Amino acid sequence: QVQLAESGGGSVEAGGSLRLSCVTSGNRRSNYCMGWYRQPPGKEREAIAMITGGGTKTDYADSVKGRFTISRDNAKKTLYLEMNSLKPEDTAVYYCVSDPVSDFGCQIGPYEYKYWGQGTQVTVSS
């Protein structure tokens, strides 16, 4: 079965940076749609960034646009999220998602992505 494993979370001061990684296994093809969600304590999960299988198209939530960058290395079966200019409101559990959905469907929206990781905690202090 498809498995996702996030890493790179931790604690950082406001204005700092972190880089999250997500290693995938078990998928039939290397070009699945992938992305990142986050969930602050007591709040709903929020889709923040998606990337198509070939890495040519991306989609970002307004809350992170201009500060976060999603990328992927299909040879390494790894997804990345570079987070810059971090704010205390970025504090959340960050989840990696994956799905064989088409490029058109690989975007932020109500679609329920099939595969999820267990999450990694990001804490931003003031």
C-alpha positions as CSV (number, residue, x, y, z in Angstrom):
1,Q,0.0,0.0,0.0
2,V,1.0,3.6,-0.4
3,Q,2.8,5.0,2.6
4,L,3.9,8.6,3.4
5,A,6.5,9.6,6.0
6,E,6.9,13.3,6.9
7,S,10.0,14.7,8.6
8,G,11.7,18.1,9.3
9,G,9.3,19.6,11.8
10,G,10.5,21.4,14.9
11,S,10.5,24.6,16.8
12,V,11.7,27.9,15.3
13,E,11.4,31.6,16.1
14,A,9.2,34.0,14.1
15,G,10.9,35.0,10.9
16,G,12.8,31.7,10.6
17,S,12.7,28.9,8.1
18,L,12.1,25.2,8.1
19,R,12.1,22.5,5.3
20,L,9.7,19.6,5.5
21,S,10.2,16.4,3.6
22,C,7.8,13.5,2.7
23,V,9.1,10.2,1.5
24,T,6.7,8.0,-0.4
25,S,6.5,4.2,-1.0
26,G,4.1,1.7,-2.5
27,N,2.6,3.8,-5.3
28,R,2.5,2.3,-8.8
29,R,3.8,5.5,-10.5
30,S,6.1,8.2,-9.4
31,N,3.9,11.0,-10.7
32,Y,1.1,11.1,-8.2
33,C,-0.4,14.4,-7.3
34,M,1.0,15.4,-3.9
35,G,0.6,18.2,-1.4
36,W,0.6,19.6,2.1
37,Y,-2.1,20.2,4.6
38,R,-1.9,21.6,8.1
39,Q,-4.0,21.6,11.3
40,P,-3.6,24.0,14.1
41,P,-4.9,22.8,17.5
42,G,-8.7,23.0,17.7
43,K,-9.0,24.0,14.0
44,E,-9.9,22.1,10.8
45,R,-7.2,20.9,8.4
46,E,-6.3,23.4,5.8
47,A,-4.8,22.6,2.3
48,I,-1.8,24.9,1.8
49,A,0.1,23.7,-1.2
50,M,-0.3,21.1,-4.0
51,I,2.0,20.1,-6.9
52,T,1.2,18.0,-10.0
53,G,3.0,14.8,-10.8
54,G,5.6,16.3,-13.1
55,G,6.2,19.3,-10.8
56,T,5.1,21.8,-13.4
57,K,2.1,23.3,-11.7
58,T,1.6,24.4,-8.1
59,D,-1.3,25.8,-6.1
60,Y,-1.0,27.7,-2.8
61,A,-3.4,28.9,-0.1
62,D,-3.4,32.6,0.4
63,S,-2.2,32.1,3.9
64,V,1.2,30.8,2.7
65,K,1.5,32.3,-0.8
66,G,4.8,34.1,-1.2
67,R,6.4,32.5,1.9
68,F,6.2,28.7,1.3
69,T,7.4,26.7,-1.8
70,I,6.4,23.2,-2.6
71,S,8.7,21.0,-4.8
72,R,9.3,17.3,-5.5
73,D,12.1,15.0,-6.6
74,N,10.5,12.0,-8.2
75,A,13.8,10.1,-8.5
76,K,14.0,10.2,-4.7
77,K,10.2,9.8,-4.3
78,T,10.3,12.8,-2.0
79,L,8.1,15.9,-1.6
80,Y,9.4,19.1,0.0
81,L,7.9,22.2,1.6
82,E,10.3,25.1,2.1
83,M,8.8,27.5,4.7
84,N,10.2,31.0,5.1
85,S,9.2,34.0,7.1
86,L,7.4,31.8,9.6
87,K,4.8,33.3,11.8
88,P,3.3,32.1,15.1
89,E,0.0,31.4,13.3
90,D,1.9,28.8,11.1
91,T,2.1,26.6,14.2
92,A,0.3,23.3,13.3
93,V,0.7,19.7,12.5
94,Y,1.7,19.4,8.8
95,Y,0.5,16.5,6.7
96,C,1.7,15.1,3.4
97,V,-0.9,13.8,1.0
98,S,-0.8,11.8,-2.3
99,D,-3.3,10.7,-4.9
100,P,-3.3,9.6,-8.6
101,V,-5.8,12.3,-9.5
102,S,-5.2,14.1,-12.8
103,D,-3.2,17.3,-13.1
104,F,-6.5,19.3,-13.4
105,G,-7.7,17.9,-10.1
106,C,-4.4,18.4,-8.3
107,Q,-5.3,21.7,-6.6
108,I,-6.5,23.2,-3.4
109,G,-10.2,22.5,-2.9
110,P,-12.7,20.1,-1.4
111,Y,-11.3,17.0,-3.1
112,E,-10.4,14.3,-0.5
113,Y,-7.0,13.0,-1.2
114,K,-6.5,9.3,-0.8
115,Y,-3.3,8.9,1.1
116,W,-2.1,10.7,4.2
117,G,1.0,10.7,6.3
118,Q,0.9,10.8,10.1
119,G,2.0,14.5,10.4
120,T,4.9,16.4,11.7
121,Q,4.7,19.2,14.3
122,V,5.8,22.8,13.5
123,T,6.0,25.3,16.3
124,V,6.7,29.0,15.7
125,S,7.4,31.2,18.7
126,S,7.1,34.9,18.9
